[in-house]
Amino acid sequence: MTATDPALTALAQGWHALSALHGRIEAHIERALQAGHDLSVREYALLDVLSRQHDGEGGHLQMKQVADAVVLSQSATTRLVTRLEDRGLLTRYLCPTDRRGIYTNVTETGLGLLRRARPTNEAALREALDEAAADPELAPLVRAVEGLRVPA
């Protein structure tokens, strides 16, 4: 394969389109969440992921799992957790079965903020997808996103 290979060019164009769609969506949601709830996209994602934890087997996430879920490095996730903890939205505690493990829970204040922010996030996502669908380069990707169904 060479740098001018049409397959490579198509692949690069596809990646560029996907990156552009992601950037547009994230920026649109970021503006909406900041304006309405003083939350960043990453903060919202972290609250959302942590709010889905439960007390059953495997119900609490370790920091590595949280980092993977919010697509950040472990150190960036730890800094984000600290910021939200400082705002009273999260609490940390030692794992009862492994004193080396630290778990993070969303506080009642954090859950309330998440409940209020969720409709804003959903509306901003819908708006961003609708706007992107008007772009012929992004329309196929929008259809693909809209057709995705995540297994329960």
C-alpha positions as CSV (number, residue, x, y, z in Angstrom):
1,M,0.0,0.0,0.0
2,T,1.3,3.4,-0.9
3,A,0.4,6.9,0.4
4,T,-1.6,7.6,-2.8
5,D,-3.4,4.2,-2.7
6,P,-7.1,4.9,-3.1
7,A,-8.0,2.5,-0.3
8,L,-5.8,4.3,2.1
9,T,-7.2,7.6,1.0
10,A,-10.8,6.3,1.5
11,L,-9.8,5.0,4.9
12,A,-8.3,8.3,5.9
13,Q,-11.3,10.2,4.7
14,G,-13.6,7.9,6.6
15,W,-11.6,8.5,9.8
16,H,-11.6,12.2,9.2
17,A,-15.4,12.2,8.8
18,L,-15.8,10.2,12.0
19,S,-13.5,12.5,13.9
20,A,-15.3,15.5,12.6
21,L,-18.7,14.1,13.6
22,H,-17.4,13.3,17.1
23,G,-15.9,16.8,17.5
24,R,-19.1,18.5,16.4
25,I,-21.3,16.4,18.7
26,E,-19.0,16.8,21.7
27,A,-18.7,20.6,21.2
28,H,-22.4,21.0,20.9
29,I,-23.1,19.0,24.0
30,E,-20.3,20.7,25.9
31,R,-21.9,24.1,25.2
32,A,-25.3,23.0,26.3
33,L,-24.1,21.2,29.5
34,Q,-21.9,24.1,30.5
35,A,-24.6,26.7,29.9
36,G,-27.3,24.8,31.7
37,H,-25.6,22.9,34.4
38,D,-21.9,24.0,34.7
39,L,-20.8,20.5,33.6
40,S,-18.3,19.5,31.0
41,V,-19.0,16.5,28.7
42,R,-16.4,14.5,30.6
43,E,-17.9,15.4,34.0
44,Y,-21.4,14.4,32.7
45,A,-20.0,11.1,31.3
46,L,-18.3,10.3,34.6
47,L,-21.4,11.0,36.7
48,D,-23.4,8.9,34.3
49,V,-21.0,5.9,34.4
50,L,-20.7,6.0,38.2
51,S,-24.5,6.4,38.7
52,R,-25.0,3.0,37.1
53,Q,-23.0,1.2,39.7
54,H,-24.7,-1.2,42.1
55,D,-24.0,-3.2,45.3
56,G,-24.2,-6.6,43.6
57,E,-21.3,-8.7,42.4
58,G,-19.0,-6.6,40.2
59,G,-21.3,-3.6,40.7
60,H,-18.5,-1.2,41.6
61,L,-15.9,0.0,39.1
62,Q,-12.2,0.3,39.7
63,M,-10.6,3.5,38.5
64,K,-9.1,1.7,35.4
65,Q,-12.6,0.6,34.4
66,V,-14.0,4.1,35.0
67,A,-11.2,5.6,32.9
68,D,-11.9,3.1,30.1
69,A,-15.6,3.9,30.3
70,V,-15.1,7.7,30.0
71,V,-12.2,7.4,27.5
72,L,-9.6,9.1,29.6
73,S,-6.3,8.1,31.1
74,Q,-6.3,6.9,34.6
75,S,-4.5,10.0,35.9
76,A,-6.9,12.3,34.0
77,T,-9.9,10.3,35.5
78,T,-8.4,10.6,39.0
79,R,-8.1,14.4,38.5
80,L,-11.7,14.6,37.2
81,V,-13.0,12.5,40.2
82,T,-11.1,14.9,42.6
83,R,-12.7,18.0,40.9
84,L,-16.2,16.5,41.2
85,E,-15.5,15.3,44.8
86,D,-14.5,18.9,45.7
87,R,-17.9,20.0,44.3
88,G,-19.7,17.5,46.5
89,L,-20.9,15.4,43.5
90,L,-18.8,12.3,44.3
91,T,-17.4,10.5,47.3
92,R,-14.5,8.0,47.5
93,Y,-14.2,5.1,49.9
94,L,-11.9,2.1,50.4
95,C,-13.1,-1.2,48.9
96,P,-14.2,-3.3,51.9
97,T,-12.6,-6.5,50.5
98,D,-9.4,-5.0,49.1
99,R,-7.9,-2.1,51.1
100,R,-5.8,-1.1,48.1
101,G,-9.0,-0.5,46.0
102,I,-10.8,2.8,46.0
103,Y,-14.4,3.1,44.8
104,T,-16.3,6.2,43.9
105,N,-20.0,6.9,44.3
106,V,-22.2,9.7,43.1
107,T,-23.7,11.7,46.0
108,E,-27.3,12.7,46.2
109,T,-26.3,16.1,45.0
110,G,-24.5,14.6,42.0
111,L,-27.5,12.3,41.2
112,G,-29.8,15.4,41.3
113,L,-27.5,17.3,38.9
114,L,-27.3,14.3,36.6
115,R,-31.1,13.9,36.5
116,R,-31.4,17.6,35.6
117,A,-28.6,17.4,33.0
118,R,-29.7,14.2,31.3
119,P,-32.5,15.9,29.2
120,T,-30.1,18.6,28.2
121,N,-27.5,16.0,27.1
122,E,-30.1,14.1,25.1
123,A,-31.5,17.2,23.4
124,A,-28.1,18.5,22.5
125,L,-27.1,15.1,21.1
126,R,-30.2,15.0,19.0
127,E,-29.6,18.6,17.7
128,A,-26.0,17.9,16.9
129,L,-26.9,14.7,15.0
130,D,-29.7,16.6,13.1
131,E,-27.2,19.3,12.1
132,A,-24.6,16.8,11.0
133,A,-27.1,14.8,9.0
134,A,-27.4,17.9,6.7
135,D,-23.7,17.4,5.7
136,P,-23.4,14.9,2.9
137,E,-20.0,13.7,4.2
138,L,-21.4,13.1,7.7
139,A,-24.9,11.9,6.9
140,P,-24.0,8.2,6.5
141,L,-22.2,8.2,9.8
142,V,-25.2,9.8,11.5
143,R,-27.4,7.1,10.1
144,A,-24.9,4.5,11.4
145,V,-25.0,6.1,14.9
146,E,-28.8,6.2,14.9
147,G,-28.9,2.6,13.9
148,L,-26.7,1.4,16.7
149,R,-28.2,-0.7,19.5
150,V,-26.1,-1.4,22.5
151,P,-26.6,-4.8,24.0
152,A,-28.3,-4.6,27.4
